[in-house]
Amino acid sequence: MRNDLKHLDEGILKSKICLFGDLSSVHLRRWAIALRNAGCNLSIISYRKAALDAVRVYDISCSSMRGKPRYEKYLRLLRGVKMVFLLRRAIRQIKPDILHVHYLVNTPLALAFWRIRKLVVSPWGNDIIYDHGREPLALILYKKALLKWAKRITATTEFLAWHIQRYVKRTPKVIPFGVETDLFKRRRSRKQNIIVISFIKHLKEKYGPRFLLMAVPHLLKRTRNIAINIVGTGPQDEYLKKLAADLKIEKYVNFLGGIPHGQVVEILEDTDIFVMPSVYESEVFGVAAIEASAMEIPIVASDLGGIREAVRDGVTGILVPPRDECAIADACLTLIKDPSLRRKLGRNGRKFVTAEFEWSNCVEKMIQVYQGVLEER
């Protein structure tokens, strides 16, 4: 990675950069690994227990504070207070030149960032866009405070940047989660008779996996040469398996469970169509979609949120109305019946991702943000 960065200033290498967030998240880990490999003096404060080779990680998870369920309300309060203390103590020990918050903390923990002079804040999506009706006033105030204190704000898409500006009159720098196109690269052609349709995401309502399953009976009316890969874990795991049984499609659906991010390439290598049927506006990007596009796979995705910036309708994939299993089936059938269209959208996708979402370029943009913060007095 370091050789790919064109303007890595020595000042960055000497500065103490601290990332705050959930180190168990693949997205934060990728940022951390990129900065570590670039030679940055990096430390991490994580609110979930995790580790990273050659990086000092401060654990403020308070995961050992457990008790009887009837006391959980009070334990949650005590954990929150202790986490604020641990966070402030870690910041004092590290003395970072830049503190970068990944994902807004919409709890009193946000108050621990008060008076941090060189603060960078990067919302990710549902920490800004509230999906569940009227947003509580406390959450609004925490968001506004943290965004106001930031020297720089970044967003993964223009869509997310627009939503951030509802809370603070600032213009975020758009830096997407990129893709390592040398890794996500198709190495063999697909010539099997069975068309493999894949979904790779947490099994949660917001990502819409049930709508893909509900689309399968519609597909089976027109073709039987399909297989569906459901990759991921989550609260809807058992529900989705029961749904597949109720729809009598079990023999067409493979529930592959959760896999390490490094194995995603293997799944995509055997995929013909990638489906991203998200249902909430807080889906502000589509990392899974651009990874599939990098592998020259056409995308069928919901026409909402920041997905529109990751999937070009009619160019790299087909956008469909959210929560519409019939539209998903029709889009998949269009691609199944037209191999030349699949190849065309796949090739376009690879070109699009290489031009817009190359990971080393995204890392360089973030380092330029850091340089700008360091140059300010």
C-alpha positions in Angstrom: 0.0 0.0 0.0 2.7 2.5 0.9 4.2 2.4 -2.6 0.8 3.2 -4.0 0.5 6.4 -2.1 1.8 9.3 -4.2 2.0 12.2 -1.6 2.7 10.6 1.7 4.2 13.5 3.7 6.9 12.8 6.3 4.8 14.9 8.7 2.1 12.3 8.5 4.5 9.5 9.3 5.7 11.3 12.4 2.3 12.3 13.6 0.2 10.2 16.1 -3.0 9.1 14.4 -5.7 7.5 16.5 -8.8 5.8 15.1 -11.9 5.4 17.3 -14.6 2.9 16.5 -15.5 -0.8 16.3 -12.3 -2.6 15.3 -14.3 -5.8 14.8 -15.9 -4.1 11.8 -14.3 -5.0 8.5 -14.5 -1.4 7.3 -12.5 0.1 10.2 -10.0 -2.8 10.1 -9.4 -2.0 6.4 -8.7 1.7 7.2 -6.4 0.7 10.1 -4.5 -1.9 8.0 -4.0 0.6 5.2 -2.7 3.3 7.5 -0.5 0.8 9.4 1.0 -0.5 6.1 1.6 3.0 4.9 3.9 3.5 7.9 1.7 5.8 10.0 2.2 6.0 13.7 -1.2 4.4 14.5 -3.2 3.5 17.6 -6.8 2.5 17.9 -9.5 2.9 20.6 -12.2 0.3 20.1 -15.5 0.0 21.8 -15.7 -3.7 20.9 -12.9 -6.1 21.9 -10.6 -6.8 19.0 -6.9 -6.8 18.1 -4.7 -5.9 15.2 -1.1 -7.0 14.6 1.6 -4.3 15.1 -1.0 -1.7 16.3 -1.6 -0.7 19.9 -5.4 -1.2 20.6 -7.1 0.3 23.6 -10.1 -1.7 24.6 -12.9 0.3 26.2 -15.7 -2.3 25.6 -16.3 -3.1 29.3 -17.2 -6.5 28.1 -16.5 -8.1 31.5 -19.3 -6.1 33.1 -22.1 -8.7 33.2 -25.0 -9.4 35.5 -28.5 -10.7 35.8 -30.9 -9.6 33.1 -33.1 -7.7 35.6 -30.1 -5.4 36.3 -29.2 -4.8 32.7 -30.6 -1.3 32.6 -28.3 -0.2 35.5 -25.4 -2.2 34.1 -25.8 -0.4 30.8 -25.6 2.9 32.6 -22.5 1.9 34.5 -20.8 0.6 31.4 -21.5 3.9 29.7 -20.0 5.9 32.5 -16.9 3.6 32.6 -16.5 3.8 28.8 -16.4 7.6 29.0 -13.7 7.4 31.7 -11.7 4.8 29.7 -11.9 6.8 26.5 -10.7 10.0 28.1 -7.9 8.1 29.8 -6.8 6.5 26.5 -6.8 9.8 24.7 -4.6 11.3 27.5 -2.2 8.4 27.2 -2.0 8.5 23.4 -1.9 12.3 23.0 -2.9 11.9 19.3 -2.1 14.6 16.8 -5.3 13.5 15.0 -8.2 11.6 16.5 -10.5 10.1 13.8 -14.0 9.0 14.9 -15.4 6.3 12.6 -19.2 6.1 13.0 -21.0 8.7 15.2 -21.4 7.8 18.8 -25.0 8.7 19.6 -24.7 8.3 23.3 -23.1 10.3 26.2 -19.8 8.8 25.0 -19.8 11.5 22.4 -19.2 14.1 25.1 -15.7 12.6 25.6 -14.6 14.2 22.4 -15.3 17.7 23.6 -12.3 20.0 23.2 -10.3 17.6 21.1 -8.5 20.0 18.9 -7.8 18.0 15.8 -10.9 15.8 15.3 -11.9 14.1 12.1 -15.4 12.5 12.0 -16.6 10.0 9.5 -20.3 9.0 9.7 -21.1 5.7 8.0 -24.9 5.7 7.4 -27.4 4.7 9.9 -25.6 6.8 12.5 -26.8 9.8 10.5 -30.0 8.6 8.8 -32.6 7.5 11.4 -34.8 4.7 10.0 -37.3 4.3 12.8 -39.7 7.2 12.8 -39.2 10.3 14.8 -35.6 10.8 15.9 -35.1 11.3 19.7 -33.9 14.8 20.6 -30.9 13.4 22.5 -29.6 11.6 19.4 -29.9 14.8 17.4 -28.0 16.8 20.0 -25.2 14.2 20.2 -24.8 14.2 16.4 -24.8 18.0 16.2 -22.2 18.3 18.9 -19.8 15.8 17.5 -20.1 17.2 14.0 -19.6 20.7 15.2 -16.4 19.8 17.1 -14.9 18.2 14.1 -12.1 19.9 12.1 -13.0 17.8 9.1 -16.0 15.6 8.2 -15.9 12.8 5.6 -18.8 10.9 4.0 -18.8 7.8 1.8 -21.2 9.3 -0.8 -22.8 12.5 -1.9 -26.1 11.2 -0.6 -24.6 10.8 3.0 -22.9 14.2 2.7 -26.3 15.8 2.0 -27.8 14.2 5.1 -24.9 15.3 7.3 -25.5 18.9 6.2 -29.0 18.6 7.8 -27.2 18.6 11.2 -24.2 20.9 10.6 -23.6 23.6 7.9 -20.4 22.1 6.7 -19.4 20.4 3.4 -18.1 16.9 4.1 -15.3 15.5 2.0 -16.6 12.5 0.0 -14.2 9.5 0.4 -15.8 6.1 -0.3 -15.0 2.7 1.0 -12.9 1.5 -1.9 -11.9 -1.8 -3.4 -8.6 -3.4 -3.9 -9.1 -4.2 -7.6 -6.0 -6.4 -7.7 -7.6 -8.6 -5.2 -11.2 -8.4 -6.5 -10.5 -9.5 -10.0 -12.1 -12.4 -11.9 -9.5 -15.0 -12.6 -11.7 -17.5 -14.5 -14.7 -17.3 -16.7 -18.1 -18.8 -15.8 -19.5 -21.3 -18.3 -21.8 -23.4 -16.1 -25.4 -24.0 -17.0 -26.6 -23.1 -13.5 -26.9 -19.3 -13.0 -25.6 -18.5 -9.5 -27.3 -15.4 -7.8 -25.5 -14.2 -4.6 -26.4 -12.1 -1.6 -23.5 -11.2 0.8 -24.5 -9.1 3.8 -25.7 -9.3 7.4 -29.0 -11.1 7.6 -31.0 -8.1 8.8 -34.3 -6.6 7.7 -32.6 -3.4 6.4 -30.7 -5.4 3.8 -33.8 -7.1 2.4 -32.7 -10.7 2.0 -36.3 -11.9 2.3 -37.2 -10.1 -0.9 -34.6 -12.1 -2.8 -36.0 -15.3 -1.5 -39.5 -14.1 -2.3 -38.3 -13.4 -5.9 -37.2 -17.1 -6.4 -40.7 -18.6 -7.0 -41.2 -16.0 -9.7 -37.9 -16.9 -11.3 -38.7 -20.6 -11.1 -41.8 -20.1 -13.3 -39.4 -19.2 -16.1 -36.2 -21.1 -15.4 -35.0 -23.9 -13.1 -31.3 -23.5 -13.8 -30.6 -21.2 -10.8 -28.9 -21.4 -7.4 -29.1 -18.8 -4.7 -26.2 -18.1 -2.3 -27.2 -16.4 1.0 -23.9 -15.4 2.7 -23.9 -13.9 6.1 -25.3 -14.2 9.6 -27.7 -12.2 11.6 -31.0 -12.0 13.5 -33.0 -13.2 10.5 -31.0 -16.4 10.0 -33.7 -18.9 11.2 -36.5 -16.8 9.8 -35.0 -16.9 6.3 -34.4 -20.6 6.4 -38.1 -21.1 7.4 -39.2 -18.7 4.7 -37.2 -20.8 2.1 -38.9 -23.9 3.4 -42.4 -22.3 3.3 -41.8 -21.2 -0.3 -40.6 -24.7 -1.1 -37.3 -23.4 -2.6 -34.8 -25.0 -0.2 -33.1 -27.1 -2.9 -32.3 -23.9 -4.8 -31.0 -21.9 -1.8 -27.6 -22.3 -0.2 -27.2 -20.7 3.3 -23.5 -20.4 3.6 -23.3 -18.6 6.9 -20.8 -15.9 7.7 -17.4 -15.9 6.1 -14.2 -13.8 6.6 -13.9 -10.9 4.3 -10.9 -12.5 2.6 -13.2 -15.3 1.3 -15.7 -13.0 -0.4 -13.6 -13.2 -3.6 -14.1 -17.0 -3.7 -17.9 -16.6 -3.5 -17.9 -13.9 -6.2 -15.7 -16.0 -8.4 -18.6 -18.4 -8.7 -21.4 -15.8 -9.0 -23.2 -14.7 -12.1 -25.6 -12.1 -10.7 -25.2 -10.1 -7.4 -28.4 -8.9 -5.7 -28.5 -6.1 -3.1 -32.2 -5.7 -2.1 -31.8 -3.2 0.7 -34.9 -1.5 2.0 -33.8 1.5 4.2 -32.4 4.9 3.1 -29.6 4.4 5.6 -28.0 2.1 3.0 -25.8 5.0 2.0 -23.3 3.1 -0.1 -22.8 -0.4 -1.5 -19.4 -1.8 -0.7 -20.6 -5.3 -1.6 -21.9 -4.1 -4.9 -18.7 -2.4 -5.9 -16.7 -5.5 -4.9 -19.0 -7.6 -7.2 -18.6 -5.0 -10.0 -14.9 -5.2 -9.6 -15.3 -9.0 -10.3 -17.3 -8.1 -13.5 -20.6 -9.3 -12.0 -23.8 -7.4 -13.0 -25.8 -6.0 -10.0 -29.5 -6.0 -9.3 -30.0 -3.5 -6.4 -32.6 -1.3 -4.8 -33.0 2.2 -6.2 -32.5 4.1 -3.0 -30.0 5.9 -0.8 -26.3 5.9 -1.8 -26.7 2.7 -3.7 -27.4 4.9 -6.8 -23.8 6.1 -6.5 -22.4 2.5 -6.4 -24.6 1.0 -9.2 -25.1 2.8 -12.5 -28.6 1.8 -13.7 -28.3 0.2 -17.2 -24.5 0.6 -17.1 -23.2 -1.6 -14.3 -26.5 -3.1 -13.2 -30.2 -2.8 -12.9 -31.9 -0.7 -10.2 -35.3 -1.8 -9.0 -37.9 -0.4 -6.6 -37.2 -1.4 -2.9 -39.4 -4.2 -1.4 -40.5 -5.5 -4.8 -39.7 -9.1 -5.3 -41.3 -9.2 -8.7 -39.0 -6.4 -9.9 -36.0 -8.3 -8.5 -37.2 -11.5 -10.4 -37.7 -9.6 -13.6 -34.3 -7.9 -13.5 -32.6 -11.2 -12.7 -34.5 -12.9 -15.5 -33.4 -10.2 -18.0 -29.8 -10.9 -17.1 -30.3 -14.7 -17.1 -31.7 -14.7 -20.6 -29.1 -12.3 -22.0 -25.5 -13.5 -21.4 -24.1 -10.7 -23.6 -25.8 -8.1 -21.4 -24.4 -9.8 -18.3 -20.9 -9.5 -19.8 -21.4 -5.9 -20.9 -22.6 -4.7 -17.5 -19.8 -6.7 -15.8 -17.1 -5.2 -18.0 -18.6 -1.7 -17.4 -18.6 -2.4 -13.7 -15.0 -3.3 -13.6 -14.1 0.0 -15.4 -16.3 2.0 -13.2 -14.8 0.6 -10.0 -11.3 1.0 -11.2 -11.9 4.6 -12.1 -13.9 5.7 -9.0 -13.2 3.3 -6.1 -9.6 2.1 -6.2 -8.7 1.6 -2.6 -5.2 3.1 -2.7 -6.8 6.3 -4.1 -9.3 6.4 -1.2 -6.6 6.0 1.4 -4.6 8.8 -0.3 -7.6 11.1 -0.1 -8.0 10.3 3.6 -4.3 11.0 4.3 -4.7 14.4 2.5 -7.5 15.2 4.9 -5.1 14.4 7.8 -2.5 16.6 6.2 -5.0 19.5 6.0 -5.9 19.1 9.7 -2.2 19.1 10.7 -1.5 22.2 8.7 -4.2 24.1 10.6 -3.2 26.0 13.7 
